Amino acid sequence: MRILFAAALALAAAFAAPCVSAQAITFPSPAFRGGNTDWKIKLTQSTTVVYELKVPQSAERLNGPLTHVKAAQPGQYQLLGVIGAEKSALTVKIAPVKLGETCKDNKGNIGGVYGPYTYAIMVVPAPAKPATGSKHKPWPKLWYGCGNFTLD
């Protein structure tokens, strides 16, 4: 009888809990760090997500805000923003590494400072001709790499 009462109470509490919108997307940690052997990205989230990107096509660090959009699968993240002086569209996609598989960087490493890579990341800039006076070369079709959510 006590077990049945406790189960009924727990079920009632679950139904009474405030519902979280299916569109509410937040990172599981304050930051994401990733990239590959030739590029690096750091995403941080407080009230919004901000990216810091270092790529071989630009001598300067690139940065800006990103907006969450619905990802294709649960557990994945998709963010949109702009990059460069041209304000080209930028899409960032993060997906967990499938069970039994690994994410490898260009040197074949399956982990880094934060342990084994648990996510794959794709940073996709819209093709754009560099603006006159811009300090970067043309963007590639995408930057692909691996990474982890981190506390810093």
C-alpha positions in Angstrom: 0.0 0.0 0.0 2.8 2.4 0.9 4.6 1.6 -2.4 1.4 2.3 -4.4 0.8 5.6 -2.6 4.5 6.7 -3.1 4.2 5.8 -6.8 1.0 7.7 -7.2 2.5 10.7 -5.4 5.6 10.6 -7.7 3.4 10.4 -10.8 1.2 13.3 -9.6 4.3 15.4 -9.0 5.6 14.6 -12.5 2.4 15.8 -14.0 2.3 18.9 -11.9 5.9 19.9 -12.8 6.1 22.8 -15.2 6.4 21.7 -18.8 9.5 22.6 -20.7 8.9 23.7 -24.3 10.1 21.2 -26.9 11.8 24.2 -28.6 13.8 25.1 -25.5 17.3 24.2 -26.5 20.3 24.7 -24.3 23.7 23.2 -24.2 24.3 20.6 -21.5 27.3 22.6 -20.4 28.4 26.3 -20.4 30.9 25.8 -23.3 31.7 23.6 -26.3 35.3 23.3 -27.5 36.2 21.7 -30.8 37.8 21.9 -34.1 40.5 20.0 -36.0 44.2 20.1 -36.4 44.0 23.3 -38.5 41.0 25.2 -36.9 39.4 25.7 -33.5 36.1 26.9 -32.2 34.7 27.7 -28.8 31.0 28.2 -28.2 29.9 29.7 -24.9 26.4 30.1 -23.6 24.9 32.4 -21.0 21.8 34.3 -22.3 22.9 33.6 -25.9 25.5 31.5 -27.6 28.6 33.2 -28.8 31.3 31.7 -31.1 35.0 32.3 -31.2 36.6 30.8 -34.4 40.2 30.5 -35.5 40.6 29.3 -39.0 43.6 29.3 -41.5 41.6 31.5 -43.9 41.7 34.4 -41.5 44.6 36.0 -39.6 42.1 37.4 -37.1 39.9 35.5 -34.7 36.3 35.6 -35.8 33.4 35.8 -33.4 29.7 36.6 -33.1 26.4 35.6 -31.7 24.5 32.4 -32.7 20.8 31.6 -32.6 19.5 28.1 -31.8 17.3 26.4 -34.4 15.6 23.1 -34.3 18.1 20.3 -35.1 17.4 17.2 -37.2 17.6 14.7 -34.3 17.2 14.9 -30.5 20.6 15.4 -28.8 21.9 17.4 -31.8 22.4 21.2 -31.9 22.1 23.6 -34.8 22.9 27.3 -34.6 22.8 30.1 -37.1 24.8 33.3 -37.3 27.0 35.3 -39.6 30.7 35.4 -40.4 33.2 37.9 -41.8 32.9 41.5 -43.0 30.4 40.3 -45.6 28.1 38.9 -42.9 27.8 35.6 -44.7 25.4 33.1 -43.2 27.1 30.6 -40.8 25.6 27.3 -39.7 27.1 25.3 -36.8 25.9 21.7 -36.3 26.9 19.5 -33.3 26.0 15.8 -33.1 26.9 13.2 -30.6 29.3 10.5 -31.7 27.3 7.3 -32.4 27.7 4.5 -29.9 30.6 2.3 -30.9 32.1 4.9 -33.2 34.8 7.5 -32.8 35.4 11.0 -34.0 38.9 11.5 -35.3 40.8 14.6 -36.2 43.1 14.9 -39.2 45.9 13.3 -37.3 43.8 10.3 -36.3 43.4 11.4 -32.6 40.2 10.4 -30.9 40.5 12.8 -28.0 42.2 15.8 -26.6 42.7 17.9 -23.4 39.0 17.2 -22.4 39.1 13.5 -23.0 37.7 11.4 -25.8 35.8 13.3 -28.4 32.1 12.8 -27.7 30.7 15.1 -30.4 31.3 15.8 -34.1 31.0 19.4 -35.3 30.5 21.0 -38.7 30.9 24.7 -39.3 29.4 25.7 -42.6 29.9 29.2 -44.0 27.8 30.4 -46.9 30.1 30.8 -49.9 31.0 34.5 -50.3 33.6 36.4 -52.1 35.7 38.3 -49.6 34.6 42.0 -49.3 37.0 44.6 -50.5 39.4 45.3 -47.6 38.5 42.1 -45.7 41.3 40.3 -44.0 40.4 36.8 -44.9 40.6 34.4 -47.8 37.5 32.7 -49.3 35.8 30.3 -46.9 35.8 26.6 -47.6 32.6 24.6 -48.0 32.9 23.5 -44.4 35.1 23.0 -41.4 34.7 19.5 -39.9 36.0 18.4 -36.5 35.4 16.9 -33.1 34.9 18.3 -29.6 33.4 18.2 -26.2 31.1 20.2 -24.0 33.2 21.7 -21.1 32.7 23.6 -18.0 35.0 26.5 -19.0 
